Amino acid sequence: QVQLVESGGGSVQAGGSLTLDCVASESTYGRYWMGWFRQASGKEREVVAHIDTDGRVLYYAGAVEGRFIVSRDEAKNTLYLQMNKLQPEDTAMYYCAANRGPPRRWSETLGQWEELGYAFWGQGTQVTVSS
């Protein structure tokens, strides 16, 4: 099973930037869907982005769209999350995740995307944004 290790977190002032790395123990291209998540203290974990097996970003959360950019370097088995114009509300533990199958599906019954979850998770890296 794939193992994931995040790094790059830290403290930054509002308006600043950080780039997080997620290094996988094996190649994920063509094999794993990837995702970035975050969890602020006292809040539920929320998805930041979903990335398909070919590295295409399929979804950015509304709160980060236009500020965060996901990229992938398959030669290094690394997924990146470039975070720009950071705000205090971006303060959270950030996690990357991997799954063999699609992490979400469209529910005709609910009329919305249903999150299916990820099987493999990193340990997380803390991002703190001060005002």
Wavefront OBJ file of the C-alpha trace (Angstrom):
o trace
v 0.000 0.000 0.000
v 1.155 3.501 -0.725
v 2.599 5.602 2.074
v 2.327 9.380 2.046
v 4.468 11.972 3.794
v 3.553 15.646 3.849
v 5.924 18.515 4.543
v 6.209 22.232 3.983
v 3.851 23.512 6.638
v 4.736 26.412 8.875
v 3.708 29.816 10.102
v 3.088 32.696 7.755
v 1.437 36.083 7.881
v -1.809 36.787 6.098
v -1.251 37.404 2.420
v 1.756 35.116 2.313
v 2.356 31.854 0.513
v 3.387 28.306 1.330
v 3.865 25.193 -0.752
v 3.132 21.795 0.734
v 4.685 18.592 -0.547
v 3.229 15.098 -0.417
v 5.739 12.401 -1.277
v 4.385 8.966 -2.108
v 6.283 5.728 -1.552
v 5.415 4.569 -5.052
v 4.234 5.983 -8.337
v 0.673 7.206 -8.186
v 0.286 8.152 -11.844
v -2.440 6.094 -13.460
v -3.002 4.209 -10.214
v -4.288 6.455 -7.455
v -6.692 9.304 -7.117
v -5.175 11.941 -4.873
v -6.618 14.550 -2.597
v -5.689 17.412 -0.315
v -7.685 17.918 2.863
v -7.492 20.174 5.872
v -8.838 20.151 9.381
v -8.958 23.200 11.571
v -9.010 22.831 15.331
v -12.485 21.956 16.511
v -13.836 21.543 13.002
v -14.506 18.658 10.668
v -12.025 17.684 8.014
v -12.805 19.253 4.657
v -11.647 18.544 1.153
v -9.376 21.076 -0.505
v -8.905 19.415 -3.892
v -9.449 16.154 -5.740
v -6.951 15.027 -8.380
v -7.553 12.159 -10.795
v -5.113 9.392 -11.693
v -3.732 11.412 -14.597
v -2.990 14.375 -12.382
v -5.885 16.531 -13.465
v -7.472 18.614 -10.741
v -11.175 17.827 -10.758
v -12.268 19.941 -7.844
v -11.127 22.852 -5.700
v -13.111 23.837 -2.641
v -14.767 27.182 -3.110
v -12.836 28.682 -0.214
v -9.484 28.059 -1.934
v -10.285 28.237 -5.646
v -8.195 30.890 -7.320
v -5.685 30.957 -4.446
v -4.467 27.347 -4.181
v -2.870 25.385 -7.001
v -2.284 21.627 -7.117
v 0.510 20.192 -9.213
v 2.214 16.877 -9.557
v 5.755 15.733 -10.338
v 5.545 12.084 -11.256
v 9.312 11.733 -11.546
v 9.511 12.535 -7.838
v 6.237 10.798 -6.841
v 5.257 14.139 -5.335
v 2.006 16.066 -5.137
v 2.176 19.781 -4.355
v -0.260 22.274 -2.918
v 0.777 25.844 -3.617
v -1.140 28.149 -1.304
v -1.255 31.863 -2.091
v -2.923 34.829 -0.421
v -3.235 32.850 2.779
v -5.753 33.991 5.349
v -6.151 33.170 9.035
v -9.095 30.941 8.170
v -6.690 28.735 6.193
v -5.052 27.731 9.466
v -5.367 23.953 9.747
v -3.604 20.624 9.604
v -3.244 19.730 5.958
v -3.312 16.139 4.749
v -2.824 14.415 1.450
v -4.632 11.210 0.650
v -4.699 8.501 -1.996
v -7.282 6.034 -3.177
v -7.421 3.356 -5.844
v -10.874 4.326 -6.973
v -12.721 7.611 -7.441
v -13.190 9.373 -4.118
v -16.594 10.788 -4.994
v -19.603 9.962 -7.122
v -22.636 11.840 -8.291
v -25.764 10.907 -6.387
v -28.872 11.164 -8.513
v -30.934 10.690 -5.401
v -29.302 13.528 -3.503
v -28.561 15.667 -6.532
v -25.025 16.283 -5.357
v -21.592 14.720 -5.136
v -21.243 11.995 -2.533
v -17.815 11.676 -0.909
v -16.631 8.049 -0.829
v -13.411 8.575 1.066
v -9.730 7.775 0.709
v -7.943 4.677 1.948
v -4.441 6.062 2.472
v -3.480 9.162 4.424
v -0.359 11.043 5.373
v 0.363 12.252 8.886
v -0.392 15.879 8.075
v 1.507 19.138 8.205
v 0.411 22.186 10.186
v -0.221 25.529 8.515
v -0.737 28.572 10.712
v -1.655 31.957 9.276
v -1.509 35.008 11.500
v -3.317 38.266 10.874
l 1 2 3 4 5 6 7 8 9 10 11 12 13 14 15 16 17 18 19 20 21 22 23 24 25 26 27 28 29 30 31 32 33 34 35 36 37 38 39 40 41 42 43 44 45 46 47 48 49 50 51 52 53 54 55 56 57 58 59 60 61 62 63 64 65 66 67 68 69 70 71 72 73 74 75 76 77 78 79 80 81 82 83 84 85 86 87 88 89 90 91 92 93 94 95 96 97 98 99 100 101 102 103 104 105 106 107 108 109 110 111 112 113 114 115 116 117 118 119 120 121 122 123 124 125 126 127 128 129 130 131
